[in-house]
């Protein structure tokens, strides 16, 4: 997912830091960024929380990065 890489680079975060936050291996996170592995919904939600954006933004369904209100 291109947006994952863009967000990470904009924040100046390393893949290994995000992998530790998600409790996964750095190689697994790299595979998410490079579309070699499908990103689980739970991981997408955690990344949306981390970056304070919507899951739709991460998925490239919108260019509006504002989050939705929590239920």
mmCIF file as Biopython writes it, N, C-alpha, C and O atoms, coordinates in Angstrom:
data_model
#
loop_
_atom_site.group_PDB
_atom_site.id
_atom_site.type_symbol
_atom_site.label_atom_id
_atom_site.label_alt_id
_atom_site.label_comp_id
_atom_site.label_asym_id
_atom_site.label_entity_id
_atom_site.label_seq_id
_atom_site.pdbx_PDB_ins_code
_atom_site.Cartn_x
_atom_site.Cartn_y
_atom_site.Cartn_z
_atom_site.occupancy
_atom_site.B_iso_or_equiv
_atom_site.auth_seq_id
_atom_site.auth_asym_id
_atom_site.pdbx_PDB_model_num
ATOM 1   N N  . UNK A ? 1  ? 0.829   -1.178  0.000  1.0 0.0 1  A 1 
ATOM 2   C CA . UNK A ? 1  ? 0.000   0.000   0.000  1.0 0.0 1  A 1 
ATOM 3   C C  . UNK A ? 1  ? 0.869   1.235   0.000  1.0 0.0 1  A 1 
ATOM 4   O O  . UNK A ? 1  ? 1.628   1.492   0.934  1.0 0.0 1  A 1 
ATOM 5   N N  . UNK A ? 2  ? 0.742   1.969   -1.038 1.0 0.0 2  A 1 
ATOM 6   C CA . UNK A ? 2  ? 1.566   3.162   -1.203 1.0 0.0 2  A 1 
ATOM 7   C C  . UNK A ? 2  ? 1.376   4.154   -0.058 1.0 0.0 2  A 1 
ATOM 8   O O  . UNK A ? 2  ? 2.336   4.783   0.389  1.0 0.0 2  A 1 
ATOM 9   N N  . UNK A ? 3  ? 0.143   4.293   0.412  1.0 0.0 3  A 1 
ATOM 10  C CA . UNK A ? 3  ? -0.124  5.263   1.477  1.0 0.0 3  A 1 
ATOM 11  C C  . UNK A ? 3  ? 0.620   4.917   2.760  1.0 0.0 3  A 1 
ATOM 12  O O  . UNK A ? 3  ? 1.063   5.814   3.478  1.0 0.0 3  A 1 
ATOM 13  N N  . UNK A ? 4  ? 0.761   3.635   3.055  1.0 0.0 4  A 1 
ATOM 14  C CA . UNK A ? 4  ? 1.483   3.254   4.271  1.0 0.0 4  A 1 
ATOM 15  C C  . UNK A ? 4  ? 2.912   3.771   4.226  1.0 0.0 4  A 1 
ATOM 16  O O  . UNK A ? 4  ? 3.423   4.302   5.212  1.0 0.0 4  A 1 
ATOM 17  N N  . UNK A ? 5  ? 3.539   3.613   3.098  1.0 0.0 5  A 1 
ATOM 18  C CA . UNK A ? 5  ? 4.921   4.091   2.960  1.0 0.0 5  A 1 
ATOM 19  C C  . UNK A ? 5  ? 4.971   5.608   3.024  1.0 0.0 5  A 1 
ATOM 20  O O  . UNK A ? 5  ? 5.845   6.171   3.684  1.0 0.0 5  A 1 
ATOM 21  N N  . UNK A ? 6  ? 4.046   6.276   2.346  1.0 0.0 6  A 1 
ATOM 22  C CA . UNK A ? 6  ? 4.012   7.741   2.367  1.0 0.0 6  A 1 
ATOM 23  C C  . UNK A ? 6  ? 3.824   8.270   3.782  1.0 0.0 6  A 1 
ATOM 24  O O  . UNK A ? 6  ? 4.537   9.179   4.207  1.0 0.0 6  A 1 
ATOM 25  N N  . UNK A ? 7  ? 2.872   7.708   4.510  1.0 0.0 7  A 1 
ATOM 26  C CA . UNK A ? 7  ? 2.622   8.153   5.878  1.0 0.0 7  A 1 
ATOM 27  C C  . UNK A ? 7  ? 3.847   7.922   6.760  1.0 0.0 7  A 1 
ATOM 28  O O  . UNK A ? 7  ? 4.232   8.792   7.541  1.0 0.0 7  A 1 
ATOM 29  N N  . UNK A ? 8  ? 4.444   6.762   6.629  1.0 0.0 8  A 1 
ATOM 30  C CA . UNK A ? 8  ? 5.621   6.446   7.442  1.0 0.0 8  A 1 
ATOM 31  C C  . UNK A ? 8  ? 6.766   7.402   7.163  1.0 0.0 8  A 1 
ATOM 32  O O  . UNK A ? 8  ? 7.414   7.892   8.087  1.0 0.0 8  A 1 
ATOM 33  N N  . UNK A ? 9  ? 7.013   7.664   5.892  1.0 0.0 9  A 1 
ATOM 34  C CA . UNK A ? 9  ? 8.109   8.567   5.532  1.0 0.0 9  A 1 
ATOM 35  C C  . UNK A ? 9  ? 7.819   10.003  5.950  1.0 0.0 9  A 1 
ATOM 36  O O  . UNK A ? 9  ? 8.727   10.718  6.374  1.0 0.0 9  A 1 
ATOM 37  N N  . UNK A ? 10 ? 6.557   10.436  5.835  1.0 0.0 10 A 1 
ATOM 38  C CA . UNK A ? 10 ? 6.194   11.790  6.274  1.0 0.0 10 A 1 
ATOM 39  C C  . UNK A ? 10 ? 6.435   11.976  7.768  1.0 0.0 10 A 1 
ATOM 40  O O  . UNK A ? 10 ? 6.825   13.055  8.215  1.0 0.0 10 A 1 
ATOM 41  N N  . UNK A ? 11 ? 6.199   10.920  8.530  1.0 0.0 11 A 1 
ATOM 42  C CA . UNK A ? 11 ? 6.370   10.983  9.986  1.0 0.0 11 A 1 
ATOM 43  C C  . UNK A ? 11 ? 7.819   10.713  10.409 1.0 0.0 11 A 1 
ATOM 44  O O  . UNK A ? 11 ? 8.174   10.908  11.572 1.0 0.0 11 A 1 
ATOM 45  N N  . UNK A ? 12 ? 8.640   10.270  9.480  1.0 0.0 12 A 1 
ATOM 46  C CA . UNK A ? 12 ? 10.029  9.958   9.801  1.0 0.0 12 A 1 
ATOM 47  C C  . UNK A ? 12 ? 10.168  8.730   10.693 1.0 0.0 12 A 1 
ATOM 48  O O  . UNK A ? 12 ? 11.048  8.668   11.553 1.0 0.0 12 A 1 
ATOM 49  N N  . UNK A ? 13 ? 9.292   7.758   10.479 1.0 0.0 13 A 1 
ATOM 50  C CA . UNK A ? 13 ? 9.271   6.542   11.290 1.0 0.0 13 A 1 
ATOM 51  C C  . UNK A ? 13 ? 9.903   5.411   10.491 1.0 0.0 13 A 1 
ATOM 52  O O  . UNK A ? 13 ? 9.724   5.323   9.276  1.0 0.0 13 A 1 
ATOM 53  N N  . UNK A ? 14 ? 10.635  4.557   11.173 1.0 0.0 14 A 1 
ATOM 54  C CA . UNK A ? 14 ? 11.244  3.393   10.524 1.0 0.0 14 A 1 
ATOM 55  C C  . UNK A ? 14 ? 10.261  2.227   10.526 1.0 0.0 14 A 1 
ATOM 56  O O  . UNK A ? 14 ? 9.386   2.132   11.387 1.0 0.0 14 A 1 
ATOM 57  N N  . UNK A ? 15 ? 10.420  1.354   9.558  1.0 0.0 15 A 1 
ATOM 58  C CA . UNK A ? 15 ? 9.584   0.154   9.504  1.0 0.0 15 A 1 
ATOM 59  C C  . UNK A ? 15 ? 9.700   -0.645  10.793 1.0 0.0 15 A 1 
ATOM 60  O O  . UNK A ? 15 ? 8.704   -1.172  11.288 1.0 0.0 15 A 1 
ATOM 61  N N  . UNK A ? 16 ? 10.882  -0.739  11.330 1.0 0.0 16 A 1 
ATOM 62  C CA . UNK A ? 16 ? 11.085  -1.523  12.557 1.0 0.0 16 A 1 
ATOM 63  C C  . UNK A ? 16 ? 10.321  -0.924  13.733 1.0 0.0 16 A 1 
ATOM 64  O O  . UNK A ? 16 ? 9.847   -1.660  14.598 1.0 0.0 16 A 1 
ATOM 65  N N  . UNK A ? 17 ? 10.195  0.395   13.777 1.0 0.0 17 A 1 
ATOM 66  C CA . UNK A ? 17 ? 9.436   1.041   14.853 1.0 0.0 17 A 1 
ATOM 67  C C  . UNK A ? 17 ? 7.949   0.714   14.743 1.0 0.0 17 A 1 
ATOM 68  O O  . UNK A ? 17 ? 7.292   0.416   15.740 1.0 0.0 17 A 1 
ATOM 69  N N  . UNK A ? 18 ? 7.430   0.772   13.520 1.0 0.0 18 A 1 
ATOM 70  C CA . UNK A ? 18 ? 6.021   0.433   13.327 1.0 0.0 18 A 1 
ATOM 71  C C  . UNK A ? 18 ? 5.769   -1.040  13.592 1.0 0.0 18 A 1 
ATOM 72  O O  . UNK A ? 18 ? 4.749   -1.408  14.173 1.0 0.0 18 A 1 
ATOM 73  N N  . UNK A ? 19 ? 6.687   -1.871  13.170 1.0 0.0 19 A 1 
ATOM 74  C CA . UNK A ? 19 ? 6.545   -3.305  13.414 1.0 0.0 19 A 1 
ATOM 75  C C  . UNK A ? 19 ? 6.488   -3.578  14.918 1.0 0.0 19 A 1 
ATOM 76  O O  . UNK A ? 19 ? 5.687   -4.398  15.367 1.0 0.0 19 A 1 
ATOM 77  N N  . UNK A ? 20 ? 7.320   -2.908  15.686 1.0 0.0 20 A 1 
ATOM 78  C CA . UNK A ? 20 ? 7.301   -3.084  17.143 1.0 0.0 20 A 1 
ATOM 79  C C  . UNK A ? 20 ? 5.974   -2.597  17.719 1.0 0.0 20 A 1 
ATOM 80  O O  . UNK A ? 20 ? 5.413   -3.243  18.603 1.0 0.0 20 A 1 
ATOM 81  N N  . UNK A ? 21 ? 5.470   -1.473  17.233 1.0 0.0 21 A 1 
ATOM 82  C CA . UNK A ? 21 ? 4.178   -0.939  17.678 1.0 0.0 21 A 1 
ATOM 83  C C  . UNK A ? 21 ? 3.058   -1.933  17.390 1.0 0.0 21 A 1 
ATOM 84  O O  . UNK A ? 21 ? 2.148   -2.099  18.202 1.0 0.0 21 A 1 
ATOM 85  N N  . UNK A ? 22 ? 3.123   -2.595  16.236 1.0 0.0 22 A 1 
ATOM 86  C CA . UNK A ? 22 ? 2.099   -3.546  15.827 1.0 0.0 22 A 1 
ATOM 87  C C  . UNK A ? 22 ? 2.344   -4.956  16.364 1.0 0.0 22 A 1 
ATOM 88  O O  . UNK A ? 22 ? 1.507   -5.844  16.205 1.0 0.0 22 A 1 
ATOM 89  N N  . UNK A ? 23 ? 3.496   -5.149  16.998 1.0 0.0 23 A 1 
ATOM 90  C CA . UNK A ? 23 ? 3.886   -6.449  17.539 1.0 0.0 23 A 1 
ATOM 91  C C  . UNK A ? 23 ? 4.002   -7.509  16.433 1.0 0.0 23 A 1 
ATOM 92  O O  . UNK A ? 23 ? 3.526   -8.636  16.574 1.0 0.0 23 A 1 
ATOM 93  N N  . UNK A ? 24 ? 4.646   -7.111  15.338 1.0 0.0 24 A 1 
ATOM 94  C CA . UNK A ? 24 ? 4.902   -8.016  14.214 1.0 0.0 24 A 1 
ATOM 95  C C  . UNK A ? 24 ? 6.363   -7.852  13.803 1.0 0.0 24 A 1 
ATOM 96  O O  . UNK A ? 24 ? 7.045   -6.950  14.288 1.0 0.0 24 A 1 
ATOM 97  N N  . UNK A ? 25 ? 6.834   -8.697  12.933 1.0 0.0 25 A 1 
ATOM 98  C CA . UNK A ? 25 ? 8.197   -8.589  12.436 1.0 0.0 25 A 1 
ATOM 99  C C  . UNK A ? 25 ? 8.327   -7.471  11.403 1.0 0.0 25 A 1 
ATOM 100 O O  . UNK A ? 25 ? 7.359   -7.124  10.726 1.0 0.0 25 A 1 
ATOM 101 N N  . UNK A ? 26 ? 9.518   -6.918  11.292 1.0 0.0 26 A 1 
ATOM 102 C CA . UNK A ? 26 ? 9.768   -5.848  10.324 1.0 0.0 26 A 1 
ATOM 103 C C  . UNK A ? 26 ? 9.531   -6.346  8.913  1.0 0.0 26 A 1 
ATOM 104 O O  . UNK A ? 26 ? 9.028   -5.602  8.071  1.0 0.0 26 A 1 
ATOM 105 N N  . UNK A ? 27 ? 9.884   -7.589  8.642  1.0 0.0 27 A 1 
ATOM 106 C CA . UNK A ? 27 ? 9.681   -8.166  7.315  1.0 0.0 27 A 1 
ATOM 107 C C  . UNK A ? 27 ? 8.190   -8.231  6.973  1.0 0.0 27 A 1 
ATOM 108 O O  . UNK A ? 27 ? 7.800   -7.970  5.835  1.0 0.0 27 A 1 
ATOM 109 N N  . UNK A ? 28 ? 7.374   -8.572  7.943  1.0 0.0 28 A 1 
ATOM 110 C CA . UNK A ? 28 ? 5.923   -8.619  7.728  1.0 0.0 28 A 1 
ATOM 111 C C  . UNK A ? 28 ? 5.398   -7.240  7.392  1.0 0.0 28 A 1 
ATOM 112 O O  . UNK A ? 28 ? 4.608   -7.078  6.462  1.0 0.0 28 A 1 
ATOM 113 N N  . UNK A ? 29 ? 5.841   -6.234  8.155  1.0 0.0 29 A 1 
ATOM 114 C CA . UNK A ? 29 ? 5.390   -4.867  7.874  1.0 0.0 29 A 1 
ATOM 115 C C  . UNK A ? 29 ? 5.832   -4.438  6.478  1.0 0.0 29 A 1 
ATOM 116 O O  . UNK A ? 29 ? 5.062   -3.813  5.748  1.0 0.0 29 A 1 
ATOM 117 N N  . UNK A ? 30 ? 7.043   -4.763  6.111  1.0 0.0 30 A 1 
ATOM 118 C CA . UNK A ? 30 ? 7.550   -4.434  4.780  1.0 0.0 30 A 1 
ATOM 119 C C  . UNK A ? 30 ? 6.672   -5.063  3.699  1.0 0.0 30 A 1 
ATOM 120 O O  . UNK A ? 30 ? 6.412   -4.440  2.669  1.0 0.0 30 A 1 
ATOM 121 N N  . UNK A ? 31 ? 6.224   -6.273  3.927  1.0 0.0 31 A 1 
ATOM 122 C CA . UNK A ? 31 ? 5.355   -6.942  2.964  1.0 0.0 31 A 1 
ATOM 123 C C  . UNK A ? 31 ? 4.004   -6.240  2.850  1.0 0.0 31 A 1 
ATOM 124 O O  . UNK A ? 31 ? 3.412   -6.224  1.770  1.0 0.0 31 A 1 
ATOM 125 N N  . UNK A ? 32 ? 3.508   -5.665  3.936  1.0 0.0 32 A 1 
ATOM 126 C CA . UNK A ? 32 ? 2.273   -4.873  3.860  1.0 0.0 32 A 1 
ATOM 127 C C  . UNK A ? 32 ? 2.490   -3.652  2.961  1.0 0.0 32 A 1 
ATOM 128 O O  . UNK A ? 32 ? 1.668   -3.357  2.093  1.0 0.0 32 A 1 
ATOM 129 N N  . UNK A ? 33 ? 3.590   -2.957  3.175  1.0 0.0 33 A 1 
ATOM 130 C CA . UNK A ? 33 ? 3.882   -1.752  2.386  1.0 0.0 33 A 1 
ATOM 131 C C  . UNK A ? 33 ? 4.049   -2.074  0.908  1.0 0.0 33 A 1 
ATOM 132 O O  . UNK A ? 33 ? 3.645   -1.289  0.050  1.0 0.0 33 A 1 
ATOM 133 N N  . UNK A ? 34 ? 4.634   -3.208  0.612  1.0 0.0 34 A 1 
ATOM 134 C CA . UNK A ? 34 ? 4.941   -3.574  -0.770 1.0 0.0 34 A 1 
ATOM 135 C C  . UNK A ? 34 ? 3.873   -4.433  -1.430 1.0 0.0 34 A 1 
ATOM 136 O O  . UNK A ? 34 ? 4.091   -4.990  -2.506 1.0 0.0 34 A 1 
ATOM 137 N N  . UNK A ? 35 ? 2.714   -4.537  -0.780 1.0 0.0 35 A 1 
ATOM 138 C CA . UNK A ? 35 ? 1.576   -5.314  -1.309 1.0 0.0 35 A 1 
ATOM 139 C C  . UNK A ? 35 ? 1.922   -6.772  -1.573 1.0 0.0 35 A 1 
ATOM 140 O O  . UNK A ? 35 ? 1.351   -7.394  -2.469 1.0 0.0 35 A 1 
ATOM 141 N N  . UNK A ? 36 ? 2.838   -7.313  -0.811 1.0 0.0 36 A 1 
ATOM 142 C CA . UNK A ? 36 ? 3.177   -8.722  -0.932 1.0 0.0 36 A 1 
ATOM 143 C C  . UNK A ? 36 ? 2.361   -9.573  0.031  1.0 0.0 36 A 1 
ATOM 144 O O  . UNK A ? 36 ? 2.324   -10.799 -0.075 1.0 0.0 36 A 1 
ATOM 145 N N  . UNK A ? 37 ? 1.709   -8.898  0.973  1.0 0.0 37 A 1 
ATOM 146 C CA . UNK A ? 37 ? 0.863   -9.569  1.954  1.0 0.0 37 A 1 
ATOM 147 C C  . UNK A ? 37 ? -0.310  -8.657  2.241  1.0 0.0 37 A 1 
ATOM 148 O O  . UNK A ? 37 ? -0.143  -7.441  2.343  1.0 0.0 37 A 1 
ATOM 149 N N  . UNK A ? 38 ? -1.498  -9.231  2.373  1.0 0.0 38 A 1 
ATOM 150 C CA . UNK A ? 38 ? -2.689  -8.442  2.666  1.0 0.0 38 A 1 
ATOM 151 C C  . UNK A ? 38 ? -2.655  -7.975  4.116  1.0 0.0 38 A 1 
ATOM 152 O O  . UNK A ? 38 ? -2.373  -8.755  5.026  1.0 0.0 38 A 1 
ATOM 153 N N  . UNK A ? 39 ? -2.946  -6.691  4.319  1.0 0.0 39 A 1 
ATOM 154 C CA . UNK A ? 39 ? -2.924  -6.119  5.659  1.0 0.0 39 A 1 
ATOM 155 C C  . UNK A ? 39 ? -4.228  -6.451  6.379  1.0 0.0 39 A 1 
ATOM 156 O O  . UNK A ? 39 ? -5.303  -6.101  5.892  1.0 0.0 39 A 1 
ATOM 157 N N  . UNK A ? 40 ? -4.153  -7.124  7.540  1.0 0.0 40 A 1 
ATOM 158 C CA . UNK A ? 40 ? -5.369  -7.453  8.284  1.0 0.0 40 A 1 
ATOM 159 C C  . UNK A ? 40 ? -6.108  -6.192  8.749  1.0 0.0 40 A 1 
ATOM 160 O O  . UNK A ? 40 ? -5.496  -5.150  8.987  1.0 0.0 40 A 1 
ATOM 161 N N  . UNK A ? 41 ? -7.410  -6.307  8.872  1.0 0.0 41 A 1 
ATOM 162 C CA . UNK A ? 41 ? -8.241  -5.172  9.284  1.0 0.0 41 A 1 
ATOM 163 C C  . UNK A ? 41 ? -7.780  -4.616  10.628 1.0 0.0 41 A 1 
ATOM 164 O O  . UNK A ? 41 ? -7.709  -3.398  10.795 1.0 0.0 41 A 1 
ATOM 165 N N  . UNK A ? 42 ? -7.468  -5.480  11.581 1.0 0.0 42 A 1 
ATOM 166 C CA . UNK A ? 42 ? -7.027  -5.020  12.904 1.0 0.0 42 A 1 
ATOM 167 C C  . UNK A ? 42 ? -5.762  -4.172  12.800 1.0 0.0 42 A 1 
ATOM 168 O O  . UNK A ? 42 ? -5.606  -3.199  13.538 1.0 0.0 42 A 1 
ATOM 169 N N  . UNK A ? 43 ? -4.864  -4.532  11.896 1.0 0.0 43 A 1 
ATOM 170 C CA . UNK A ? 43 ? -3.637  -3.762  11.687 1.0 0.0 43 A 1 
ATOM 171 C C  . UNK A ? 43 ? -3.965  -2.426  11.027 1.0 0.0 43 A 1 
ATOM 172 O O  . UNK A ? 43 ? -3.394  -1.399  11.394 1.0 0.0 43 A 1 
ATOM 173 N N  . UNK A ? 44 ? -4.873  -2.429  10.065 1.0 0.0 44 A 1 
ATOM 174 C CA . UNK A ? 44 ? -5.285  -1.175  9.430  1.0 0.0 44 A 1 
ATOM 175 C C  . UNK A ? 44 ? -5.862  -0.208  10.448 1.0 0.0 44 A 1 
ATOM 176 O O  . UNK A ? 44 ? -5.577  0.989   10.401 1.0 0.0 44 A 1 
ATOM 177 N N  . UNK A ? 45 ? -6.662  -0.713  11.357 1.0 0.0 45 A 1 
ATOM 178 C CA . UNK A ? 45 ? -7.263  0.139   12.390 1.0 0.0 45 A 1 
ATOM 179 C C  . UNK A ? 45 ? -6.186  0.720   13.297 1.0 0.0 45 A 1 
ATOM 180 O O  . UNK A ? 45 ? -6.215  1.909   13.615 1.0 0.0 45 A 1 
ATOM 181 N N  . UNK A ? 46 ? -5.233  -0.114  13.713 1.0 0.0 46 A 1 
ATOM 182 C CA . UNK A ? 46 ? -4.143  0.383   14.562 1.0 0.0 46 A 1 
ATOM 183 C C  . UNK A ? 46 ? -3.304  1.434   13.841 1.0 0.0 46 A 1 
ATOM 184 O O  . UNK A ? 46 ? -2.886  2.421   14.447 1.0 0.0 46 A 1 
ATOM 185 N N  . UNK A ? 47 ? -3.058  1.221   12.550 1.0 0.0 47 A 1 
ATOM 186 C CA . UNK A ? 47 ? -2.279  2.198   11.782 1.0 0.0 47 A 1 
ATOM 187 C C  . UNK A ? 47 ? -3.056  3.497   11.604 1.0 0.0 47 A 1 
ATOM 188 O O  . UNK A ? 47 ? -2.472  4.579   11.665 1.0 0.0 47 A 1 
ATOM 189 N N  . UNK A ? 48 ? -4.360  3.403   11.387 1.0 0.0 48 A 1 
ATOM 190 C CA . UNK A ? 48 ? -5.191  4.607   11.278 1.0 0.0 48 A 1 
ATOM 191 C C  . UNK A ? 48 ? -5.149  5.385   12.585 1.0 0.0 48 A 1 
ATOM 192 O O  . UNK A ? 48 ? -5.068  6.614   12.574 1.0 0.0 48 A 1 
ATOM 193 N N  . UNK A ? 49 ? -5.203  4.687   13.704 1.0 0.0 49 A 1 
ATOM 194 C CA . UNK A ? 49 ? -5.089  5.346   15.007 1.0 0.0 49 A 1 
ATOM 195 C C  . UNK A ? 49 ? -3.712  5.985   15.169 1.0 0.0 49 A 1 
ATOM 196 O O  . UNK A ? 49 ? -3.596  7.119   15.634 1.0 0.0 49 A 1 
ATOM 197 N N  . UNK A ? 50 ? -2.683  5.259   14.787 1.0 0.0 50 A 1 
ATOM 198 C CA . UNK A ? 50 ? -1.305  5.747   14.927 1.0 0.0 50 A 1 
ATOM 199 C C  . UNK A ? 50 ? -1.097  7.041   14.141 1.0 0.0 50 A 1 
ATOM 200 O O  . UNK A ? 50 ? -0.515  7.998   14.651 1.0 0.0 50 A 1 
ATOM 201 N N  . UNK A ? 51 ? -1.572  7.062   12.908 1.0 0.0 51 A 1 
ATOM 202 C CA . UNK A ? 51 ? -1.371  8.218   12.039 1.0 0.0 51 A 1 
ATOM 203 C C  . UNK A ? 51 ? -2.489  9.258   12.141 1.0 0.0 51 A 1 
ATOM 204 O O  . UNK A ? 51 ? -2.399  10.335  11.553 1.0 0.0 51 A 1 
ATOM 205 N N  . UNK A ? 52 ? -3.541  8.927   12.893 1.0 0.0 52 A 1 
ATOM 206 C CA . UNK A ? 52 ? -4.693  9.816   13.061 1.0 0.0 52 A 1 
ATOM 207 C C  . UNK A ? 52 ? -5.343  10.140  11.715 1.0 0.0 52 A 1 
ATOM 208 O O  . UNK A ? 52 ? -5.618  11.299  11.404 1.0 0.0 52 A 1 
ATOM 209 N N  . UNK A ? 53 ? -5.576  9.105   10.936 1.0 0.0 53 A 1 
ATOM 210 C CA . UNK A ? 53 ? -6.250  9.216   9.637  1.0 0.0 53 A 1 
ATOM 211 C C  . UNK A ? 53 ? -7.323  8.130   9.576  1.0 0.0 53 A 1 
ATOM 212 O O  . UNK A ? 53 ? -7.406  7.281   10.463 1.0 0.0 53 A 1 
ATOM 213 N N  . UNK A ? 54 ? -8.141  8.164   8.527  1.0 0.0 54 A 1 
ATOM 214 C CA . UNK A ? 54 ? -9.150  7.117   8.356  1.0 0.0 54 A 1 
ATOM 215 C C  . UNK A ? 54 ? -8.547  5.907   7.646  1.0 0.0 54 A 1 
ATOM 216 O O  . UNK A ? 54 ? -7.549  6.014   6.933  1.0 0.0 54 A 1 
ATOM 217 N N  . UNK A ? 55 ? -9.173  4.770   7.860  1.0 0.0 55 A 1 
ATOM 218 C CA . UNK A ? 55 ? -8.760  3.555   7.150  1.0 0.0 55 A 1 
ATOM 219 C C  . UNK A ? 55 ? -8.970  3.754   5.650  1.0 0.0 55 A 1 
ATOM 220 O O  . UNK A ? 55 ? -8.168  3.286   4.842  1.0 0.0 55 A 1 
ATOM 221 N N  . UNK A ? 56 ? -10.044 4.447   5.278  1.0 0.0 56 A 1 
ATOM 222 C CA . UNK A ? 56 ? -10.288 4.728   3.853  1.0 0.0 56 A 1 
ATOM 223 C C  . UNK A ? 56 ? -9.128  5.490   3.229  1.0 0.0 56 A 1 
ATOM 224 O O  . UNK A ? 56 ? -8.780  5.256   2.072  1.0 0.0 56 A 1 
ATOM 225 N N  . UNK A ? 57 ? -8.535  6.392   3.983  1.0 0.0 57 A 1 
ATOM 226 C CA . UNK A ? 57 ? -7.379  7.145   3.475  1.0 0.0 57 A 1 
ATOM 227 C C  . UNK A ? 57 ? -6.194  6.203   3.243  1.0 0.0 57 A 1 
ATOM 228 O O  . UNK A ? 57 ? -5.539  6.264   2.203  1.0 0.0 57 A 1 
ATOM 229 N N  . UNK A ? 58 ? -5.931  5.344   4.207  1.0 0.0 58 A 1 
ATOM 230 C CA . UNK A ? 58 ? -4.829  4.386   4.063  1.0 0.0 58 A 1 
ATOM 231 C C  . UNK A ? 58 ? -5.052  3.492   2.844  1.0 0.0 58 A 1 
ATOM 232 O O  . UNK A ? 58 ? -4.113  3.185   2.109  1.0 0.0 58 A 1 
ATOM 233 N N  . UNK A ? 59 ? -6.293  3.081   2.640  1.0 0.0 59 A 1 
ATOM 234 C CA . UNK A ? 59 ? -6.610  2.191   1.524  1.0 0.0 59 A 1 
ATOM 235 C C  . UNK A ? 59 ? -6.650  2.904   0.178  1.0 0.0 59 A 1 
ATOM 236 O O  . UNK A ? 59 ? -6.768  2.254   -0.861 1.0 0.0 59 A 1 
ATOM 237 N N  . UNK A ? 60 ? -6.555  4.225   0.184  1.0 0.0 60 A 1 
ATOM 238 C CA . UNK A ? 60 ? -6.578  4.978   -1.061 1.0 0.0 60 A 1 
ATOM 239 C C  . UNK A ? 60 ? -7.978  5.194   -1.616 1.0 0.0 60 A 1 
ATOM 240 O O  . UNK A ? 60 ? -8.135  5.518   -2.794 1.0 0.0 60 A 1 
ATOM 241 N N  . UNK A ? 61 ? -9.000  5.018   -0.774 1.0 0.0 61 A 1 
ATOM 242 C CA . UNK A ? 61 ? -10.374 5.215   -1.221 1.0 0.0 61 A 1 
ATOM 243 C C  . UNK A ? 61 ? -10.782 6.684   -1.201 1.0 0.0 61 A 1 
ATOM 244 O O  . UNK A ? 61 ? -11.783 7.064   -1.809 1.0 0.0 61 A 1 
ATOM 245 N N  . UNK A ? 62 ? -10.003 7.508   -0.502 1.0 0.0 62 A 1 
ATOM 246 C CA . UNK A ? 62 ? -10.249 8.937   -0.439 1.0 0.0 62 A 1 
ATOM 247 C C  . UNK A ? 62 ? -8.916  9.666   -0.271 1.0 0.0 62 A 1 
ATOM 248 O O  . UNK A ? 62 ? -7.940  9.101   0.221  1.0 0.0 62 A 1 
ATOM 249 N N  . UNK A ? 63 ? -8.897  10.910  -0.683 1.0 0.0 63 A 1 
ATOM 250 C CA . UNK A ? 63 ? -7.717  11.739  -0.454 1.0 0.0 63 A 1 
ATOM 251 C C  . UNK A ? 63 ? -7.901  12.623  0.776  1.0 0.0 63 A 1 
ATOM 252 O O  . UNK A ? 63 ? -7.005  13.384  1.142  1.0 0.0 63 A 1 
ATOM 253 N N  . UNK A ? 64 ? -9.061  12.518  1.407  1.0 0.0 64 A 1 
ATOM 254 C CA . UNK A ? 64 ? -9.362  13.262  2.636  1.0 0.0 64 A 1 
ATOM 255 C C  . UNK A ? 64 ? -8.848  12.441  3.807  1.0 0.0 64 A 1 
ATOM 256 O O  . UNK A ? 64 ? -9.367  11.359  4.081  1.0 0.0 64 A 1 
ATOM 257 N N  . UNK A ? 65 ? -7.834  12.942  4.499  1.0 0.0 65 A 1 
ATOM 258 C CA . UNK A ? 65 ? -7.216  12.153  5.564  1.0 0.0 65 A 1 
ATOM 259 C C  . UNK A ? 65 ? -7.885  12.314  6.930  1.0 0.0 65 A 1 
ATOM 260 O O  . UNK A ? 65 ? -7.412  11.752  7.918  1.0 0.0 65 A 1 
ATOM 261 N N  . UNK A ? 66 ? -8.987  13.081  6.996  1.0 0.0 66 A 1 
ATOM 262 C CA . UNK A ? 66 ? -9.657  13.287  8.291  1.0 0.0 66 A 1 
ATOM 263 C C  . UNK A ? 66 ? -10.298 11.987  8.761  1.0 0.0 66 A 1 
ATOM 264 O O  . UNK A ? 66 ? -10.864 11.220  7.982  1.0 0.0 66 A 1 
ATOM 265 N N  . UNK A ? 67 ? -10.184 11.775  10.067 1.0 0.0 67 A 1 
ATOM 266 C CA . UNK A ? 67 ? -10.780 10.596  10.697 1.0 0.0 67 A 1 
ATOM 267 C C  . UNK A ? 67 ? -12.272 10.768  10.840 1.0 0.0 67 A 1 
ATOM 268 O O  . UNK A ? 67 ? -12.789 11.885  10.870 1.0 0.0 67 A 1 
ATOM 269 N N  . UNK A ? 68 ? -12.940 9.667   10.924 1.0 0.0 68 A 1 
ATOM 270 C CA . UNK A ? 68 ? -14.370 9.663   11.242 1.0 0.0 68 A 1 
ATOM 271 C C  . UNK A ? 68 ? -14.519 9.763   12.745 1.0 0.0 68 A 1 
ATOM 272 O O  . UNK A ? 68 ? -13.632 9.331   13.482 1.0 0.0 68 A 1 
ATOM 273 N N  . UNK A ? 69 ? -15.622 10.323  13.217 1.0 0.0 69 A 1 
ATOM 274 C CA . UNK A ? 69 ? -15.863 10.363  14.666 1.0 0.0 69 A 1 
ATOM 275 C C  . UNK A ? 69 ? -16.000 8.944   15.214 1.0 0.0 69 A 1 
ATOM 276 O O  . UNK A ? 69 ? -16.561 8.069   14.554 1.0 0.0 69 A 1 
ATOM 277 N N  . UNK A ? 70 ? -15.487 8.722   16.414 1.0 0.0 70 A 1 
ATOM 278 C CA . UNK A ? 70 ? -15.597 7.409   17.066 1.0 0.0 70 A 1 
ATOM 279 C C  . UNK A ? 70 ? -17.043 7.167   17.484 1.0 0.0 70 A 1 
ATOM 280 O O  . UNK A ? 70 ? -17.759 8.099   17.848 1.0 0.0 70 A 1 
ATOM 281 N N  . UNK A ? 71 ? -17.454 5.932   17.428 1.0 0.0 71 A 1 
ATOM 282 C CA . UNK A ? 71 ? -18.803 5.546   17.878 1.0 0.0 71 A 1 
ATOM 283 C C  . UNK A ? 71 ? -18.788 5.384   19.379 1.0 0.0 71 A 1 
ATOM 284 O O  . UNK A ? 71 ? -19.816 5.062   19.976 1.0 0.0 71 A 1 
#
